[in-house]
């Protein structure tokens, strides 16, 4: 099996973990993981790391792009249509009202994740505590929304949105908070991730289609090299001696004193070696790829 990344079009009503479980079976691979969980009700681009690429998951923090719908007048315990209805209101905002509010969400802000989320509270997932009807608080975290647009739909209480945001942003939290600002309630009625970084809908493949390609041995073309996914991290070319030191986990002097970069991709003439960190003028290996 080739080491690298594939981008799956996650189907509706299936968890991201379930996608990984199916892929493990289809590809007959043990080392596999994903970056950026999608809720079970959501569809779209799910980034999956294979083999040695799993070591790079935490470095794939690309911007995310979503298309979604928000239904006003109803709040849900999950902040999406799959949850239990908590409150209702007859107040439905106009597109003009919404557009005025959207500017409050652009830029850096502190966002509280939904109660039904994978955030850990004292070592336990928030959604598990919520299912057990436990009382708990989730701390807000800083996110960045770069772009937000709204358009009307055929239903007066439902609006369509597009969002470009940082990793860790919850669309469900945005819908909940938008409802509050507009003195009503709101939840996400549909959600699709259309892009992560430069990888969009032209890069994704359905699970069934992938299974067919694997069956005929023609799936290697859709696997992206690790370096392709991490191209926003500056790279440094090492000679054979330094390459050996890096692969053996040894620190060595960094020859460019002008740089202020914290993290570097290290490559040799032949291959990608790994990810290093500059500490006190030395390159320290953080992730070594066995490619």
C-alpha positions as CSV (number, residue, x, y, z in Angstrom):
1,X,0.0,0.0,0.0
2,X,1.2,3.5,-0.9
3,X,1.7,6.0,1.9
4,X,-0.2,9.2,1.4
5,X,-3.6,10.9,1.5
6,X,-7.0,10.2,-0.1
7,X,-10.1,12.4,-0.1
8,X,-13.4,10.6,0.4
9,X,-16.8,12.0,-0.3
10,X,-18.3,11.1,3.1
11,X,-21.9,9.8,2.7
12,X,-24.8,11.0,4.9
13,X,-25.8,9.2,8.1
14,X,-22.4,7.6,8.7
15,X,-19.7,8.7,11.2
16,X,-16.2,9.7,10.1
17,X,-14.9,6.7,12.2
18,X,-17.2,4.4,10.3
19,X,-15.7,5.6,7.0
20,X,-12.2,4.8,8.4
21,X,-13.4,1.3,9.4
22,X,-14.8,0.6,5.9
23,X,-11.6,2.0,4.3
24,X,-9.4,-0.3,6.5
25,X,-11.3,-3.2,5.1
26,X,-11.3,-2.0,1.5
27,X,-7.6,-1.2,1.5
28,X,-6.5,-3.9,3.8
29,X,-4.5,-1.4,5.8
30,X,-3.9,-1.0,9.6
31,X,-2.3,2.5,9.8
32,X,-5.1,4.8,8.8
33,X,-6.7,8.0,10.2
34,X,-8.5,11.2,9.2
35,X,-8.1,14.9,9.7
36,X,-11.2,17.0,10.5
37,X,-14.1,15.0,11.7
38,X,-17.4,15.4,9.8
39,X,-20.7,14.9,11.8
40,X,-22.7,11.8,10.8
41,X,-25.4,14.0,9.1
42,X,-22.8,15.9,7.1
43,X,-21.4,15.0,3.7
44,X,-18.3,16.0,1.6
45,X,-14.6,16.1,1.7
46,X,-13.0,13.8,4.4
47,X,-9.2,13.8,4.4
48,X,-7.8,10.3,5.1
49,X,-4.2,9.5,5.8
50,X,-2.7,6.1,4.9
51,X,0.4,4.4,6.3
52,X,3.2,6.8,7.2
53,X,0.9,9.8,6.3
54,X,-0.8,9.3,9.6
55,X,2.2,10.9,11.2
56,X,1.3,14.1,9.4
57,X,-2.3,14.4,10.5
58,X,-1.7,17.0,13.2
59,X,0.1,19.2,10.6
60,X,-2.8,19.3,8.1
61,X,-4.6,22.4,9.5
62,X,-5.8,23.8,6.2
63,X,-8.8,26.2,5.8
64,X,-12.1,24.5,5.4
65,X,-15.0,25.5,3.1
66,X,-18.6,24.6,3.8
67,X,-22.0,24.9,2.1
68,X,-24.9,24.5,4.5
69,X,-28.5,25.5,5.3
70,X,-29.8,27.0,8.5
71,X,-33.4,26.7,9.7
72,X,-34.7,29.4,11.9
73,X,-37.4,29.3,14.6
74,X,-36.3,25.9,16.2
75,X,-33.4,25.1,18.5
76,X,-32.1,21.5,18.8
77,X,-30.0,19.9,21.5
78,X,-27.5,18.9,18.9
79,X,-27.7,22.2,17.0
80,X,-28.6,20.2,13.8
81,X,-31.8,18.6,12.5
82,X,-31.1,15.2,14.0
83,X,-31.5,16.4,17.6
84,X,-34.4,16.9,19.9
85,X,-36.4,20.1,19.6
86,X,-35.7,22.3,22.7
87,X,-37.5,25.6,21.9
88,X,-39.4,27.3,19.1
89,X,-40.1,30.8,18.0
90,X,-42.3,32.6,15.4
91,X,-39.5,35.1,14.8
92,X,-37.9,34.4,11.3
93,X,-35.3,36.9,10.2
94,X,-35.1,38.4,6.7
95,X,-32.0,38.0,4.5
96,X,-31.3,41.7,5.2
97,X,-31.3,41.1,9.0
98,X,-29.0,38.1,8.5
99,X,-26.5,40.0,6.3
100,X,-26.2,42.8,8.9
101,X,-25.3,40.2,11.5
102,X,-22.8,38.2,9.4
103,X,-20.1,40.9,9.8
104,X,-20.0,40.1,13.5
105,X,-18.8,36.6,12.7
106,X,-16.0,37.5,10.3
107,X,-12.4,37.3,11.8
108,X,-11.0,35.8,15.0
109,X,-13.5,35.0,17.7
110,X,-14.2,32.8,20.7
111,X,-16.7,30.0,19.8
112,X,-18.2,27.5,22.2
113,X,-18.4,24.1,20.6
114,X,-21.8,22.3,20.6
115,X,-22.7,20.1,23.6
116,X,-22.9,17.2,21.2
117,X,-19.3,17.3,20.0
118,X,-16.1,15.3,20.3
119,X,-14.5,17.9,22.6
120,X,-13.1,16.3,25.7
121,X,-14.3,17.3,29.2
122,X,-12.0,15.8,31.9
123,X,-11.1,13.0,29.5
124,X,-14.6,12.2,28.4
125,X,-16.2,13.2,25.1
126,X,-18.8,15.9,25.4
127,X,-21.4,14.1,23.3
128,X,-21.2,11.1,25.7
129,X,-21.8,13.4,28.7
130,X,-24.7,15.0,26.9
131,X,-26.3,11.6,26.2
132,X,-26.0,10.8,29.9
133,X,-27.8,14.1,30.7
134,X,-24.8,15.3,32.7
135,X,-24.4,19.0,33.4
136,X,-21.1,20.4,32.1
137,X,-19.5,23.5,30.6
138,X,-17.5,23.6,27.4
139,X,-14.8,26.3,27.2
140,X,-14.8,28.6,24.2
141,X,-11.9,28.4,21.8
142,X,-10.5,30.8,19.2
143,X,-11.5,30.2,15.6
144,X,-11.3,32.3,12.5
145,X,-14.0,32.8,9.9
146,X,-12.6,34.3,6.7
147,X,-15.7,34.5,4.6
148,X,-19.5,34.1,5.0
149,X,-22.3,34.5,2.5
150,X,-26.1,34.0,2.7
151,X,-28.7,33.4,0.1
152,X,-32.5,32.7,0.3
153,X,-34.2,29.4,-0.4
154,X,-37.8,28.5,-1.3
155,X,-38.6,28.2,2.4
156,X,-38.9,31.6,4.2
157,X,-37.5,30.1,7.4
158,X,-34.5,28.4,5.8
159,X,-31.3,30.1,4.3
160,X,-28.3,28.8,2.4
161,X,-24.8,29.7,3.5
162,X,-21.2,29.3,2.4
163,X,-18.3,29.6,4.9
164,X,-14.5,29.6,4.7
165,X,-13.0,29.1,8.1
166,X,-10.1,27.8,10.2
167,X,-9.7,24.3,11.4
168,X,-11.8,23.7,14.6
169,X,-14.7,26.0,13.6
170,X,-18.2,24.5,14.2
171,X,-20.8,25.3,11.7
172,X,-23.5,24.1,14.2
173,X,-22.2,26.6,16.8
174,X,-22.4,29.4,14.2
175,X,-26.0,28.6,13.4
176,X,-26.9,28.5,17.2
177,X,-25.2,31.8,17.8
178,X,-26.7,33.5,14.7
179,X,-30.1,32.5,16.0
180,X,-29.4,34.1,19.4
181,X,-28.2,37.4,17.8
182,X,-31.4,37.5,15.8
183,X,-33.5,37.0,18.9
184,X,-34.8,33.6,17.7
185,X,-33.5,30.0,17.5
186,X,-31.7,28.2,14.7
187,X,-30.0,24.9,13.7
188,X,-28.2,23.4,10.8
189,X,-30.6,21.6,8.4
190,X,-28.0,20.5,5.9
191,X,-24.1,20.5,5.8
192,X,-21.5,19.7,3.2
193,X,-17.8,20.3,3.3
194,X,-16.7,21.2,-0.2
195,X,-13.0,21.9,0.3
196,X,-10.0,21.4,2.7
197,X,-7.1,23.6,1.7
198,X,-6.6,23.1,-2.1
199,X,-8.4,19.8,-2.1
200,X,-12.0,20.1,-3.3
201,X,-14.8,18.1,-4.9
202,X,-12.7,17.3,-8.0
203,X,-10.4,15.4,-5.7
204,X,-12.9,13.2,-3.8
205,X,-14.1,9.7,-4.5
206,X,-17.1,7.7,-3.2
207,X,-16.4,4.6,-1.0
208,X,-18.1,2.3,-3.6
209,X,-16.0,3.7,-6.5
210,X,-12.8,3.3,-4.4
211,X,-13.7,-0.3,-3.7
212,X,-14.1,-0.9,-7.4
213,X,-10.7,0.7,-8.2
214,X,-9.0,-1.3,-5.5
215,X,-10.5,-4.5,-6.9
216,X,-8.9,-3.9,-10.3
217,X,-5.7,-2.5,-8.7
218,X,-6.1,1.0,-10.2
219,X,-6.5,3.2,-7.1
220,X,-2.9,4.4,-6.7
221,X,-3.4,7.4,-8.9
222,X,-5.8,8.9,-6.4
223,X,-3.4,8.7,-3.5
224,X,-1.7,12.1,-2.9
225,X,1.9,12.2,-1.7
226,X,2.4,13.4,1.9
227,X,4.3,16.4,0.6
228,X,1.4,17.5,-1.6
229,X,-0.8,17.9,1.5
230,X,1.8,19.7,3.6
231,X,3.0,22.2,0.9
232,X,2.2,25.1,3.2
233,X,5.1,24.1,5.4
234,X,8.5,25.4,4.3
235,X,10.9,22.6,3.1
236,X,14.7,22.2,3.5
237,X,16.9,20.0,1.4
238,X,19.4,17.9,3.4
239,X,22.5,16.2,2.1
240,X,23.1,12.5,2.7
241,X,25.0,12.9,6.0
242,X,22.3,15.2,7.5
243,X,19.6,13.0,6.1
244,X,21.0,10.0,8.0
245,X,21.2,12.1,11.2
246,X,17.6,13.2,10.8
247,X,16.4,9.7,10.2
248,X,18.3,8.5,13.3
249,X,16.6,11.1,15.4
250,X,19.6,13.3,15.9
251,X,19.6,17.1,16.2
252,X,22.0,19.2,14.1
253,X,22.8,22.8,13.4
254,X,20.5,24.6,11.0
255,X,22.5,26.5,8.4
256,X,20.0,29.3,7.8
257,X,20.1,31.7,10.7
258,X,17.8,34.2,8.9
259,X,14.7,32.0,9.2
260,X,11.9,32.5,11.7
261,X,10.1,29.3,10.7
262,X,9.3,27.0,13.6
263,X,8.4,23.9,11.6
264,X,10.2,22.5,8.5
265,X,9.6,19.7,6.0
266,X,12.9,17.9,5.5
267,X,13.7,16.2,2.2
268,X,16.7,14.5,0.6
269,X,17.3,14.1,-3.2
270,X,15.4,10.9,-3.1
271,X,12.5,11.3,-0.7
272,X,10.6,13.1,2.0
273,X,12.3,12.5,5.3
274,X,10.0,14.0,7.9
275,X,9.0,17.1,9.9
276,X,11.5,18.9,12.0
277,X,11.3,21.7,14.5
278,X,14.0,24.5,14.9
279,X,15.0,24.6,18.5
280,X,17.9,27.0,19.5
281,X,19.4,27.1,16.0
282,X,19.2,23.3,15.6
283,X,16.8,21.1,13.6
284,X,15.2,18.6,15.9
285,X,13.3,15.6,14.3
286,X,9.7,15.6,15.3
287,X,8.2,13.1,12.8
288,X,10.4,10.7,10.8
289,X,8.7,9.0,7.8
290,X,9.8,5.5,6.9
291,X,9.1,5.8,3.2
